[in-house]
């Protein structure tokens, strides 16, 4: 019974480590969607100028690295 309890505790711990990162990511995404106006996003990333491409790439890298880093923690 000790091994089963340890396995359940480990599974619960791993679930929590992933779950809090997902909750935080969804929360931050919701805050950004609520606070940042659509016109601002369109102004920054709405065309194919080099500045818009760099901004889109940077935001994508930050979003991706934050998600992976939070789950890795």
C-alpha positions, -999 to 999 in steps of 0.1 A, spaced: 0 0 0 29 23 6 40 21 -30 5 30 -43 3 59 -19 37 72 -30 27 68 -67 -5 88 -60 13 115 -42 39 118 -70 11 119 -96 -7 146 -76 25 166 -73 32 164 -110 -4 174 -118 -2 204 -96 31 215 -111 16 215 -146 -19 228 -135 -7 260 -118 14 269 -149 -16 264 -171 -39 284 -148 -14 313 -146 -10 312 -184 -47 313 -191 -51 341 -165 -24 362 -180 -38 357 -215 -72 368 -202 -58 399 -186 -40 408 -218 -71 403 -239 -91 424 -215 -66 452 -212 -50 455 -246 -72 470 -272 -76 453 -305 -65 485 -323 -32 484 -305 -26 448 -316 -35 456 -351 -12 487 -351 17 466 -338 12 434 -358 -13 442 -386 8 442 -417 40 429 -432 64 457 -423 97 446 -407 87 462 -374 54 443 -372 72 410 -381 98 416 -354 71 424 -328 50 394 -337 81 371 -336 92 386 -302 57 382 -287 55 347 -300 89 337 -285 80 353 -252 47 335 -251 62 302 -260 92 305 -237 70 316 -207 47 286 -212 75 261 -215 94 276 -186 64 276 -163 57 240 -170 94 231 -166 94 246 -131 
